[in-house]
Amino acid sequence: MGWLKRRRDPPWLKQVPGGVEVTVTLFEGRFRIDVVGESHYQDALEQIAGGRTEEGANLESIALLVPEPANRYDPNAVQILVDGKLVGYLSRNNAEVLQPAILQQMRQTGRGVACRSRVVGGWDRGGGDRGHFGVRLYFDPADFGIDPDDLEGEWEEPEVHTGRARGGGAGPGMVE
């Protein structure tokens, strides 16, 4: 676990209407859960990834986990934002387990909650061979006081970063 501190205004802050500064606790680990509903946010993911390519994206990033208890469809909902853009949600089962832990962490620290993430997919090889973008989150459930067996996810060996470099900055902040 580490702290995410902004060194300068990130490029995406200017794009967010009424952009706000957020201080977060950054959670890291090898437990992977997949974001759901990202099919509704393909335009945002394409912008984050810098467009579609033949090989697709494999872009490391940091995701902000935003509890949404007023969500009319699911009071346990947790939004996932990357570069200030909504890219999907936790699954209902994962949100039911994680939202209380995220809210508790936020109350205890007065900070938002973020974790390592990876934007993948989004290839376009022509001839109709076009893939959707997806988002994976990485953290250690123990940091939230959660048994990994209570989550839909899996332990994953660290991957070597093979994504394209992000242009012009370090995303939402620098990790210290």
C-alpha positions in Angstrom: 0.0 0.0 0.0 1.3 3.5 -0.8 0.2 7.1 -1.0 -0.7 8.8 -4.2 0.4 12.4 -4.2 0.0 14.9 -7.1 3.1 16.7 -8.2 1.3 18.9 -10.8 -2.0 19.0 -12.5 -2.5 15.8 -14.5 -3.6 16.2 -18.1 -7.0 14.7 -17.5 -7.9 17.2 -14.7 -8.5 19.9 -17.3 -11.0 17.6 -19.1 -13.1 16.9 -16.1 -15.8 19.6 -15.7 -15.2 21.2 -12.3 -12.1 19.0 -11.9 -11.2 18.3 -8.3 -8.1 17.3 -6.5 -8.3 14.0 -4.7 -5.8 12.5 -2.2 -6.0 8.7 -2.2 -4.5 5.6 -0.6 -3.1 3.4 -3.3 -3.6 -0.3 -2.8 -1.3 -2.8 -4.7 -1.1 -6.5 -5.0 -1.4 -9.5 -7.2 -5.1 -10.3 -6.7 -7.0 -9.4 -10.0 -10.6 -8.6 -10.4 -12.2 -7.6 -13.7 -14.3 -4.4 -14.1 -17.8 -5.0 -15.5 -20.0 -2.8 -17.7 -17.0 -1.4 -19.6 -18.8 -2.1 -22.9 -20.7 1.1 -22.1 -17.5 3.1 -21.8 -15.5 2.1 -24.8 -15.1 5.7 -26.1 -13.5 6.7 -22.7 -11.3 3.6 -22.7 -10.2 4.3 -26.3 -9.2 7.8 -25.3 -7.3 6.6 -22.3 -5.5 4.0 -24.4 -4.6 6.5 -27.1 -6.7 4.8 -29.7 -7.0 1.3 -31.2 -4.0 -0.5 -32.6 -3.5 -3.8 -34.3 -2.0 -5.3 -31.2 -4.4 -3.7 -28.7 -3.7 -2.1 -25.4 -1.9 -3.3 -22.3 -1.7 0.0 -20.4 -0.8 0.2 -16.7 -2.8 2.8 -14.9 -4.3 3.8 -11.5 -8.0 3.4 -10.9 -10.0 5.4 -8.4 -12.7 3.3 -6.6 -15.7 5.5 -5.9 -18.6 4.0 -3.7 -22.0 5.0 -5.0 -24.5 4.2 -2.3 -27.1 6.4 -3.9 -27.1 4.3 -7.1 -30.7 3.5 -7.9 -29.9 0.1 -9.4 -27.4 -1.1 -6.7 -26.8 0.6 -3.4 -23.5 -1.3 -3.1 -22.2 0.0 -6.5 -18.6 1.1 -6.9 -17.6 3.2 -9.9 -14.2 2.7 -11.5 -12.5 5.8 -12.8 -9.2 5.9 -14.8 -7.7 9.2 -15.8 -10.8 10.9 -14.4 -13.1 8.9 -16.8 -15.8 6.4 -15.7 -14.8 3.1 -17.3 -17.1 0.6 -15.5 -18.1 -0.8 -12.1 -17.2 -3.6 -9.7 -19.4 -6.6 -10.2 -22.4 -6.8 -7.9 -20.8 -9.6 -5.8 -17.5 -7.8 -5.5 -19.1 -4.5 -4.8 -21.2 -6.0 -2.0 -18.0 -7.2 -0.3 -15.7 -4.3 -1.1 -17.9 -1.2 -0.8 -18.1 -1.4 3.0 -14.3 -1.9 3.3 -13.7 1.1 0.9 -16.1 3.3 2.9 -14.4 2.3 6.1 -11.0 3.0 4.7 -12.2 6.4 3.5 -13.6 7.3 6.9 -10.5 6.2 8.7 -8.0 8.0 6.5 -10.0 10.9 5.0 -8.7 9.8 1.6 -10.1 8.2 -1.5 -9.2 4.6 -2.5 -7.2 3.7 -5.6 -5.5 0.6 -6.9 -3.3 -0.5 -9.7 -5.1 -1.2 -12.9 -4.5 -2.3 -16.5 -6.5 -1.3 -19.6 -6.4 -4.2 -22.0 -7.8 -5.2 -25.4 -9.2 -2.7 -27.9 -7.4 -4.1 -30.9 -8.4 -3.4 -34.5 -6.9 -5.8 -37.1 -9.3 -4.9 -39.9 -11.8 -7.1 -41.6 -14.1 -6.9 -38.6 -11.5 -8.3 -36.1 -12.0 -5.7 -33.4 -11.9 -6.3 -29.7 -13.5 -4.5 -26.8 -11.4 -2.7 -24.1 -11.4 -4.2 -20.6 -10.1 -3.1 -17.2 -8.4 -5.2 -14.6 -7.8 -4.1 -11.0 -4.9 -5.3 -8.8 -4.7 -5.2 -5.0 -4.3 -7.4 -1.9 -7.7 -8.2 -0.3 -6.0 -8.5 3.1 -5.3 -4.8 3.0 -9.1 -4.3 3.2 -9.5 -7.1 5.8 -11.2 -9.3 3.2 -10.8 -13.0 2.5 -9.9 -13.5 -1.2 -12.4 -16.4 -1.3 -15.2 -13.8 -0.8 -14.3 -12.1 -4.1 -14.7 -13.1 -7.7 -11.1 -12.8 -8.8 -7.8 -14.7 -8.9 -4.2 -14.4 -7.9 -2.0 -13.5 -10.8 1.8 -13.4 -11.2 3.1 -9.9 -11.9 3.1 -9.1 -15.6 5.8 -7.3 -17.5 4.6 -4.0 -18.7 4.2 -4.3 -22.5 1.8 -1.4 -23.1 2.5 1.8 -24.9 3.9 4.6 -22.9 1.5 7.3 -21.8 2.3 10.6 -23.5 3.0 13.8 -21.5 2.7 12.8 -17.9 2.3 10.3 -15.1 -1.5 10.0 -15.1 -3.3 11.0 -12.0 -0.2 11.5 -9.8 3.1 10.3 -8.8 3.4 7.3 -6.4 5.7 7.8 -3.4 
